[in-house]
Amino acid sequence: MMARAGFNPDESPLARLASRGGRGGGAFLDASETIAGERLRADFTRGQLMPGITQRWDSQPRQARGSAGSRDLSDSAIDARRRVDAAVVAVGPELSGVLLDVCCFLKGLEVVERERQWPARSAKLMLKAGLGVLARHYGIDAARQSGRPTIRRWGTADYRPTIGGGREG
C-alpha cells in the first residue's frame, strides 16, 4: 500500500491486514476495503475528532462543557465531521463501532475483541463486513484493483458540458 502524507502505514492495523494473506492466497482485505478504511481515518483526523489527552501548548483556552466549540473549527474540519457522521450512519450501529475502533483509534483486533467480549477472530470478520459496506457507501468499486476509487459525476448520463454554460441545440 502506498504511503500518503500525514499517515504512517506501519501504524495502521488495516495496512497489516491488507498485507496478510487470506484463505485463497490473496490479501484478506481487498484494495477497496483498505481505501475505504483509510478514507474514514483521514476524515476522522481532519475533523479533529481524536480526544485530546496531552498538554495543549497553544494559547487558546479549552472550551467549557456545553459551549459551541465547533465555531472554532475550519470549514474543512466541519465537512470532515459530516462525512464521518454520514459514513457511520450508512454502516449502521452494528458495524460502525468496530470500524471506528480499528480504523480511527488504531486498536488491534485482539483489543477490540477483549473490550467487547467477543469470541476470538470475530472482530476480523466484523471489520471486513463493515469495510465492505463502507466501500459501497463511498462508491469505491471492488472490482477495480488499481487502488483508486471510481469517479462519480453530478450530471446525468446524457449530460455534456459546453463552453459558456449553454446547452448545445
N, C-alpha and C positions, 0 to 999 in steps of 0.2 A: 504494500500500500504506500502511496506517495505521501510524504510529509507536507503539511501546509504550514504557513506562517502562524505562529502562536500555539501550535499543537505539537506535542512530543508523542509520536506514535508508540513509543515504548511504554508510556504510562497508560495507554488506553486498553481496557480489557477487550474491546472489540477488535483491536489490531491483533491481539494474541489469539482470539477465537477465529479470526479470518485467516490466520496463517496455519492453524491446526487443521489436520485432515479429518474429514467426515468418514462415514461408512463406505461410500462409493469411491474413496480415494481422492475426491475433490475437497475443497475447503468446506468447513462446517457452515460458515456464513458466506453467501454469495455477495458479489460486489454491490448490488442494490441495497441489501440489508446493511452492509457496512457503511455505505454512503449515507443512508437514512439515519443511522445512529450517530454518525459524526456530525451530520447536519443539525440534529437535535441538540447535540452537545455544543455546537458553535452558537446556536441561538440562545441556549441557556447561559453561556458565557457572555455573549453580547448583551443579554438582558440583565446582567449583573444579579442573577438570582442565587448565586452561591452565598450562603450565610457567612458573615464576617466573624472570624474567631481570633483575630490578632489585633494588635495595636494599630490604630489609624494614625498616619503621620501627616495627613492633610489638615488644613486649617478649618475645615467645615465641621461644625458640631454634629453629633448624631441626632437623628430625628427622634422626637418623643413618640411614644406609642400613641397610635390613633391619628397622628398627623399625616398629611398627604405628602409622603416622601417622593412620590413619582413625579412631582413637579420639577424636581432637580435632575431627572433623567433626560438624556438626549432623545430625540425622535427615533434614532436607530435602536436605542435600548428599549424604548416602549414598543416599537414594531417587533423586535425580537421576542419580547414577553408575550405579545399577542400570538406570534407564531408558535411559541411553546404551548400556550393555552389551547390553541386550535389543534395542535398535534396530540395533546393529552386527551382532549375531548374525542378526537377521531379514533384514537386507540382504545379508549374506554377505561373504566376504573379497574378492570381485572388485570390488564397488561401494562398500564401506564406506570405503576409503582416500580416494577422490575426494570422498565426502560429508564426511568429517572435514576434509580439506584446505580445501575451498571453504566449507562452512557454519560450521565451528568455528574454523579457523585463518585464515579470511578470505583465502585465497590466490586470486589471479586464475587464470583458466583457462590463460593462457599459461604461467604459472609452473608449474602442475601438469603441463602437457604437457612442458615442458622438464625438470623434475625426474624425471619417469617415462619420458622419452624416447619419448613418444607422438607420433603424427602430428598435424599441425595440425587443429584443430577436433574432435579426438576426445574431449577432456575434456568438451566441451559435451554430446555425446551420452551419454557415460557418466554424467554428472551427472544428466541428465534421466531416464535409466533408473533410477538409484539413488533419485532423489526419488520416482519413481512407486511403487517397492517400499516406500519409507519411508512414503509416504502411506497405502498399503494396510495396513502394519503398525500405524499409528496409528489406522486406522479412519476416515480423512478421505475423504469421498465426493467423487470427482472431478466428479460431475455438478452438485453444488451450488456455485455460484459466489458465494455470499453472503459468503465469507471466514470462515465459522465452521464448525468441524468438527461432524459429527453426534454426537448424544448416544447413548452406549451405556448399557445398563442391566444390572443384575445379575440381575434376575428373569426368569422365562420369559415368553413372550408372554401367557399367561393370568393372570399374577400381578397382583393388585390389592391395594395396601396398605390397611389398615384402622386406625382409631384404636384404640389399646390393644394392637396387635400380634397379635390373634387373627384367624383367617380367618373370613370370613362363611360361614354354612352354608346 
